[in-house]
């Protein structure tokens, strides 16, 4: 909880100059609509699937791997909105974890995995939606995996890239942007030292 409190204070301090600049722009452009590019807060959403690559320092075979199907929800903060902007996102990953047939618990039952996490990196806003639906995000991530009946607790570290501009291109070409445009890789620091990957949709 102390970490969350300090992050909240950091967000508040960083937002003061950006908010002052945003108000100045809004006063000078009244009657011209909302300037999404200048907005320094937003919503972050994602859907993904993935699996483990390494478990206990050993490469995992496909038939023995854990699989993940879930999503991410959070809020983003851009201290200096611009064409290339640093950002910080606070949120939670929630996923169904599906073990192999016999499963670590002997029943093969799935579990819900919850990982409060933080993401930070750089973002390139789009012309029409600004940082609400950017063209590109490159980020690092960190979090804490809450234990469940399949896996214990762990510290999560990772990095990823999301290219929502590819979703726009798909919509223009085929009208259904179904090809994933996000990829990340993560390491869960626990006695098992797990390394995994995820692909999906994220902005």
KEKE-381558 format. One record per residue (C-alpha): residue number from 1; residue in one letter; chain; y, x, z. Coordinates in steps of 0.2 Angstrom, whole numbers, plus 5000, padded with zeros to 4 digits. Each point is the difference from the previous one (the first is absolute). Layout:
! KEKE-381558
guse	gufi	zami	c2	c1	c3
NUM	A	A	Y	X	Z
...
END
This chain:
! KEKE-381558
guse	gufi	zami	c2	c1	c3
1	X	A	5000	5000	5000
2	X	A	5012	5015	5003
3	X	A	4998	5005	4982
4	X	A	5004	4983	4994
5	X	A	5016	5000	5011
6	X	A	5006	5017	4994
7	X	A	4997	4995	4982
8	X	A	5009	4984	5002
9	X	A	5015	5009	5007
10	X	A	4999	5013	4986
11	X	A	5001	4985	4987
12	X	A	5015	4993	5009
13	X	A	5009	5016	5000
14	X	A	4997	5004	4982
15	X	A	5005	4983	4995
16	X	A	5017	5001	5006
17	X	A	5008	5010	4986
18	X	A	4990	4991	4987
19	X	A	5004	4983	5006
20	X	A	5019	5005	5001
21	X	A	4999	5006	4982
22	X	A	4991	4984	4995
23	X	A	5013	4989	5007
24	X	A	5013	5009	4991
25	X	A	4991	4998	4984
26	X	A	4997	4982	5003
27	X	A	5019	4996	5004
28	X	A	5005	5009	4984
29	X	A	4987	4990	4989
30	X	A	5001	4983	5007
31	X	A	4996	4986	4988
32	X	A	4989	5012	4990
33	X	A	4984	4996	5008
34	X	A	4988	5010	5012
35	X	A	4999	5019	4997
36	X	A	4982	5003	5002
37	X	A	5001	5018	4996
38	X	A	5012	5003	5015
39	X	A	4989	4991	5012
40	X	A	4993	5012	5013
41	X	A	4986	4988	5007
42	X	A	4986	4992	4992
43	X	A	4982	4994	5001
44	X	A	4984	5010	4996
45	X	A	4984	4992	4995
46	X	A	4983	5006	4993
47	X	A	4982	4996	4996
48	X	A	4987	5013	4998
49	X	A	4981	5005	4999
50	X	A	4992	5016	5004
51	X	A	4986	5010	5008
52	X	A	4996	5016	5010
53	X	A	4998	5016	4990
54	X	A	4996	5012	5015
55	X	A	4992	4995	5017
56	X	A	4996	5013	5013
57	X	A	5004	5014	4988
58	X	A	4987	4993	4988
59	X	A	5003	4992	4983
60	X	A	4995	4982	5001
61	X	A	4988	4993	4987
62	X	A	5006	4983	4993
63	X	A	4986	4990	5007
64	X	A	5004	5007	5018
65	X	A	5019	4998	4999
66	X	A	5011	4989	5010
67	X	A	5011	4989	4988
68	X	A	5017	4993	5004
69	X	A	5009	4984	4994
70	X	A	5016	4996	5007
71	X	A	5019	5001	5000
72	X	A	5016	5007	5007
73	X	A	5016	4990	5006
74	X	A	5015	5008	5006
75	X	A	5019	5002	4999
76	X	A	5009	5015	4991
77	X	A	5016	5008	5004
78	X	A	5011	5011	4988
79	X	A	5013	5010	5010
80	X	A	5009	5005	4983
81	X	A	4996	4988	4986
82	X	A	5002	5008	4983
83	X	A	4991	5004	4984
84	X	A	4988	5011	5011
85	X	A	4999	4995	5018
86	X	A	4991	5005	5015
87	X	A	4991	4986	5009
88	X	A	4991	4996	5016
89	X	A	4988	4985	5002
90	X	A	4992	4993	5016
91	X	A	4986	4988	4999
92	X	A	4981	4997	5002
93	X	A	4985	5002	4989
94	X	A	4987	4987	5002
95	X	A	4983	5002	4991
96	X	A	4982	4993	5000
97	X	A	4988	5015	5002
98	X	A	4983	4998	4992
99	X	A	4987	5012	5006
100	X	A	4984	5004	4990
101	X	A	4985	4989	5001
102	X	A	4994	5006	5017
103	X	A	5017	5003	5008
104	X	A	5004	5011	5015
105	X	A	4997	4985	5011
106	X	A	4983	4996	4993
107	X	A	5006	4983	4993
108	X	A	5010	5005	4984
109	X	A	5014	4988	5006
110	X	A	5018	5003	4994
111	X	A	5014	5003	5011
112	X	A	5019	4997	5000
113	X	A	5010	5016	5001
114	X	A	5018	5001	5006
115	X	A	5010	5016	4998
116	X	A	5019	4999	5005
117	X	A	5008	5013	4990
118	X	A	5016	5008	4993
119	X	A	5004	5006	4982
120	X	A	5014	5011	4994
121	X	A	5004	5007	4984
122	X	A	5011	4998	4985
123	X	A	5003	4985	4989
124	X	A	5008	4997	4983
125	X	A	5007	4982	4999
126	X	A	4999	4989	4985
127	X	A	5015	4994	4991
128	X	A	4996	4981	5003
129	X	A	4993	5000	5018
130	X	A	5006	5016	5007
131	X	A	4989	5006	5015
132	X	A	4992	4983	5002
133	X	A	4989	5004	4985
134	X	A	5003	5018	4995
135	X	A	4994	5010	4985
136	X	A	4992	5014	5010
137	X	A	4995	5004	5018
138	X	A	4993	5016	5007
139	X	A	4996	5000	5018
140	X	A	4990	5008	5015
141	X	A	4993	4989	5013
142	X	A	4994	5001	5018
143	X	A	4993	4987	5012
144	X	A	4987	4996	5013
145	X	A	4984	4992	4997
146	X	A	4995	4987	5013
147	X	A	4982	5001	5004
148	X	A	4988	4986	4995
149	X	A	4981	4998	5001
150	X	A	4997	5011	4985
151	X	A	5012	5014	5003
152	X	A	5009	5007	5014
153	X	A	5019	5005	5002
154	X	A	5007	5013	4989
155	X	A	5017	5008	4994
156	X	A	5003	4996	4982
157	X	A	5010	5012	4988
158	X	A	5001	4999	4982
159	X	A	5011	4999	4984
160	X	A	5002	4989	4985
161	X	A	5009	4995	4985
162	X	A	5005	4982	4993
163	X	A	5007	4997	4983
164	X	A	5005	4982	4999
165	X	A	5009	5003	4983
166	X	A	4982	5000	4994
167	X	A	4998	4982	5006
168	X	A	5015	4996	4989
169	X	A	4993	5008	4985
170	X	A	4984	4991	5002
171	X	A	5009	4983	5002
172	X	A	5010	5004	4984
173	X	A	4984	5005	4990
174	X	A	4986	4989	5007
175	X	A	5009	4987	5011
176	X	A	4988	5004	5015
177	X	A	5004	5016	5010
178	X	A	4982	5002	5006
179	X	A	4997	5019	4998
180	X	A	5004	5009	5017
181	X	A	5016	5010	5001
182	X	A	4997	5007	5017
183	X	A	4989	5015	5006
184	X	A	5000	5008	5017
185	X	A	4988	5011	5010
186	X	A	4998	5001	5019
187	X	A	4992	5010	5013
188	X	A	4995	4992	5017
189	X	A	5000	5013	5014
190	X	A	4985	4995	5011
191	X	A	4984	5008	5005
192	X	A	4993	4996	4983
193	X	A	5015	5007	4990
194	X	A	5000	4986	4986
195	X	A	5009	5002	4983
196	X	A	5002	4985	4989
197	X	A	5010	4993	4985
198	X	A	5008	4984	4995
199	X	A	5006	4992	4984
200	X	A	5010	4984	4998
201	X	A	5017	4992	4999
202	X	A	5015	5005	5011
203	X	A	5018	4999	5000
END
